[in-house]
Amino acid sequence: MNKKLWNSEILKHIPIKDLKKEKLLICLLVGILLLVITIPSGKKKEEIPGGYKSTDVSGPAATESEYVTYLERHLEELFSQMEGAGDVSVMITLSSSAEKIVEKDMERQSETVSESDSQGGERTTNSSSGAETTIYEGEKTGGGTPYVSKEMTPRVEGVVVMASGGDDARVVKNITEAVQALFGIDTHKIRIMKKN
């Protein structure tokens, strides 16, 4: 072994001669155990109240009903923590479905022709044409899936909230303002009612 390591300040304080084989083995095993514990074991899925995981509503596999259920559960959890709201149930309707915007390659051509005749008349003709082709991932045209540049989530159309504290004007105002802030919808599309 390296003499510098054995002569370092740290090792001077450890009585190596007094350590037995069993103690050295235990120290080695504890070190390995600590190393194994600190190694990340993979990506953890975020648990959402109601048994949904964050991966349940992401990506192309998420359906509109899963998306609505995800939003409803989040709002129920949020509003139930609001002072005076009590037990809360939420229903959301969508105005449109999800939209995928596919990347396209566009070609545009324009041509201007100016003519003049012998009698002094002039005529200008403009013509333009264009063509679009869809861009595909990986493969050549037609051989893969279209390249999606943007995915638009469905737009929320209306929200109904049933809350135990739905008869309190402060609770109604707070829930209405929260829904407006989250979804940008008009007040007449939000209804808060008292829950039995």
N, C-alpha and C positions, 0 to 999 in steps of 0.2 A: 504494500500500500504506500501511498504517497506520505512522506514524512511530514510535509507541511500540514496535511489534513490532521494527522494525529497530534501535531504540536499546536494546533489552533486553540484559541481561548475557549471555545465551546466544549471541545472534547476534554479539556483539562478538568472541567467540573463534573464529568461523568466518570464514575469509578468503574471502568471496563473490566478490571481484574476481578471485581466482586460480582459481576453478572454471571449467572449460570446459563447453561444452554436453554433451559426451559424459559427463563425470563427473556432471553434474546428471541426465542421463537414466538413468544407471546407479543413482544414489541413489533416484530416483523408482521405477524398476522393482523394486529391492530392497524398498522400502517397500510396494509393492503386493503383492509375493510374500509378505512377512511377514503382511500383512493377510489374504490368501487362506488361508494355512496355519493361522491361528488361528481362522478361522470353522469352527464344527462342521459336519460333513458329514452329520449324521443320527445316528440311534440305532444303536449297535453292538450286535450280538447276542453274548451271553456264550457262549464256546465251552466245552463240557464234554468231558472226556476220553471217547473212544469215538465221536467224531463227532457228538454230539448238541448242539443249541443249546438255550439256556434257553427259547426260544419253542416248542420241540418238545413240551413237556409242560404248557403253560399254556393256559388258556382252554377253551372248550367243545369244541374240536376234538381235544383230547388223549384218546386211548383208554386203556383200562385197561392194555393191554400196553405202550404207550409209557410210562405212568406207572411200571409195574413195572420196565421196562428202565432207566429214568432212575434209580430208587432203587438198583437193583442195581449200576449203573456207579459211582454215587457211593460206595456202601459198599465196592466193590472197591478204588477209589482210596484211600479212607480207611484201610481195614484193611491194605492193602499197605504203607502208610507206618508202620504200627505195628511197634515193635521186636520182632523174632523171628517175625513173621507170614509173611514171604516172599511168594510168589506166592499170590494169593487169587482165588477165584470165589465168587459169592453167588447164591442163589436165594431169591426172596420169593414167598409166596402171600398172597392177599387174602381176607378173610372176607366182604366185601360189595362191591358196586359203588358208584360215585360217586352221590351223592344231591344233587338240587337242591331247595331249599325255595322254593316259589312264594309270593309275597305275596298274601294274601287279605283282602278287606274283609268284616268280620263284623258282622251286625246281630243283636241279641238283644232280645227283648221278654219281659217277665214281667207276669203279672196275678194279683192276689190278690183273691178275692171272699169276704166274710164275710156269712153269713146267720143270722138268728135267727128262730125261729117263735114262735107265740103261747103255746106250752107251756113256753118257757124253753130249748129246745134250740138249740145254736149249731153252725154248720158253716162251715168255712173251706176254700176251694178255691184251690189254686195252679196256675197254668198258665204254661208258658214255651215260647217258640219261637225259632228262630234260622235264619239263612240266611247262606251264604258265597258270595261272588262273587270270581272271580279278577281281579287287577289286571293290566292289559296295558300294555306300554310304548307310549308315543306315541299310538296310535290309541284309538278308543272300544272298548268291550267287544267282543271277538271279532275285532277288526280288526288285531291285532298279535301279537307274541310275549308270553307271560306274563312278568311282572317277577319275576326270580329275586333274592330277598333274600340268600340264602346258598347256597354250594356246599360240600358236605362231600366231602372226598377219601376214597377207599376206605380201610378199616381193614386194617392188616397183621395177618395171622393167624399166620404162621410164617416163620422165617428159617433157612436152611441155609448154612453157611459152610465152604468147603473151603480150607484154608490149608496151605502147606508146613510151617509151624510149629504145626500143629494138635495135635501130641502134647505140646506144652509147656503145663503147667498155668497158667502166668502169662498166656500168649497166650489160652488158652481163657477164663480169667476176665475179661481185659480186653475181649475181643470180646463176651462175654455181657453184661457190664455196659454196654458201648456200645450194643448193640442194645436192651437194656431201657430205657436212657435215651432213645433216639431214638423208639422205637415203643410203649413202655409195655406190652410183652407179657410173659407169664410165662416163667420159665426153662425149663420143660418144652417150650416151643414154639420153642426156639432150639437148634440142633445145630451144633457145631463139630467138624470132622473133619480128619484129616491128608490132605493132597493128595499124590498120587504124583508 
